[in-house]
Amino acid sequence: MRQHREHHRITRVGWLRAAVLGANDGLISTASLVMGVSAAQLGTNAVITAGLAGLVGGALSMAAGEYVSVSTQADSESADLAREREELAESPEAEYRELTGIYIQRGLSRELAERVATALTAHDALAAHARDELGITDTSRARPVLAAGTSALSFAAGATPPLLLALLWPAAQRSIAIFVGSLLLLMTLGALGAGLGGAPRLRAALRVGFWGVVAMGVTGLVGKLFGVNAPLP
């Protein structure tokens, strides 16, 4: 008999969310920062220095924010599991009835629900309650270090292309090159992330492209208005 295999994308949710968010943020924020400084008609050294500072600061900020956020989730999960472990030790019969009731609500007959609850309780009562009562599984468990590292690396990866464009392109065409190159990369990244997650690619690409245009356009305008050639107040 041919083995039936299924490939689900839900296992990618944790790292995929952090990676896509980090890369998008790195690309948009660094491209906007470099465009703003470039539009202010500052020298290449100033543009690159600002971009590098944005890359390092942004990557560390993303890592710290993601670590704190996911650590809070992990602490809540650990507290819930500890409480459930105590309840199983103190009131096993009540917990058994609770598990049985969950399966009945999901459509099983009482007899079958009791058999399932008995089997799962004998196998691993805490795992059964964590999964079916609390919604906590190995796939969905919070992993702060993984999330922080993924965010930092993906932010740095997203921030690198605008820096390279600023470094390699002549000053006269720098802003246009950064805008066009970053926009194309943003839309590609949005489509890639949507494809990995099983979502519509075109809609995701247009969505991230729109906000990229807004961010780069506004910061470029700010740089133009308050640049070195702007009139003094």
Secondary structure, 3 states (H helix, E strand, C coil): CCCCCCCCCHHHHHHHHHHHHHHHHHHHHHHHHHHHHHHCCCCHHHHHHHHHHHHHHHHHHHHHHHHHHHHHHHHHHHHHHHHHHHHHHHCHHHHHHHHHHHHHHCCCCHHHHHHHHHHHHHHHHHHHHHHHCCCCCCCCCCCHHHHHHHHHHHHHHHHHHHHHHHHHCCHHHHHHHHHHHHHHHHHHHHHHHHHHHCCCHHHHHHHHHHHHHHHHHHHHHHHHHCCCCCCCC
